[in-house]
């Protein structure tokens, strides 16, 4: 019995690029800057639009010939946006409070 099946197919760097850009964008918005709600909303909006909706759709289209823009991906990102903003804001504020002590 196999415990782990390795993935099939070649390595695709698109999703690694997504993660690099996500970290870079967060760094641009938050490194040595005050954590404010508008800053969190803008950072999360840039990531949602550019990374989640555009680049991920492009990578999935390249890999699986799926439609570039699907309604389900758009709805999911709209629904998750306020949740992501709230979690990110409170996590960053908590980390900032711990860092100051």
C-alpha positions in Angstrom: 0.0 0.0 0.0 1.4 3.4 -1.0 1.1 6.2 1.5 2.1 8.9 -1.0 1.5 9.1 -4.7 3.8 11.6 -6.4 2.2 14.1 -8.7 1.9 13.3 -12.4 3.2 15.6 -15.0 5.9 18.2 -15.2 6.5 21.1 -12.8 4.6 24.2 -13.7 6.1 27.4 -12.3 3.0 29.6 -12.6 1.7 29.0 -9.1 5.1 29.5 -7.6 5.2 32.9 -9.4 1.7 33.6 -7.8 3.1 32.9 -4.3 6.2 35.1 -4.9 4.1 38.0 -6.2 1.7 37.6 -3.2 4.6 37.9 -0.7 6.1 40.8 -2.7 2.8 42.7 -2.8 2.2 42.2 1.0 5.8 43.3 1.6 5.3 46.5 -0.5 2.1 47.3 1.5 3.2 46.4 5.0 6.9 46.3 5.5 7.8 48.9 8.1 4.4 50.6 7.6 1.5 51.2 9.9 -1.3 48.6 9.6 -4.5 50.4 8.7 -7.8 49.0 7.4 -7.6 50.9 4.1 -4.0 49.6 3.5 -5.2 46.0 4.2 -8.3 46.4 1.9 -6.1 47.8 -1.0 -3.5 45.1 -0.6 -6.0 42.3 -0.5 -7.9 43.8 -3.5 -4.7 43.9 -5.5 -4.0 40.3 -4.7 -7.6 39.2 -5.3 -7.8 40.9 -8.7 -4.3 40.4 -10.1 -3.3 37.1 -8.5 -6.5 35.2 -7.8 -8.6 36.3 -10.8 -6.1 37.1 -13.6 -3.0 35.0 -13.1 -4.6 31.9 -11.6 -7.1 31.9 -14.4 -4.3 32.2 -16.9 -2.3 29.3 -15.4 -5.4 27.1 -15.3 -6.1 28.0 -18.9 -2.6 27.1 -19.9 -2.6 23.8 -18.0 -6.2 22.6 -18.6 -7.6 24.8 -21.3 -10.3 25.9 -18.9 -12.1 29.2 -19.6 -10.1 32.2 -18.7 -12.9 33.7 -16.5 -15.5 31.7 -14.8 -18.4 33.0 -12.8 -17.7 30.6 -9.9 -14.2 31.9 -9.4 -15.5 35.5 -9.5 -18.3 34.7 -7.0 -15.9 32.9 -4.7 -13.5 35.8 -4.6 -16.3 38.3 -4.0 -17.6 36.3 -1.1 -14.2 35.6 0.4 -12.9 39.2 0.1 -14.4 40.6 3.3 -13.5 37.4 5.2 -9.9 37.6 3.9 -9.6 41.3 4.8 -11.0 40.8 8.4 -8.6 37.8 9.0 -5.6 39.6 7.6 -6.4 42.9 9.5 -6.8 41.2 12.9 -3.8 38.9 12.4 -1.5 41.8 11.4 -2.8 44.0 14.3 -2.2 41.1 16.7 1.3 40.5 15.3 2.0 44.2 15.5 0.9 44.3 19.1 3.1 41.4 20.0 6.1 42.9 18.1 5.8 46.1 20.0 6.1 44.5 23.5 
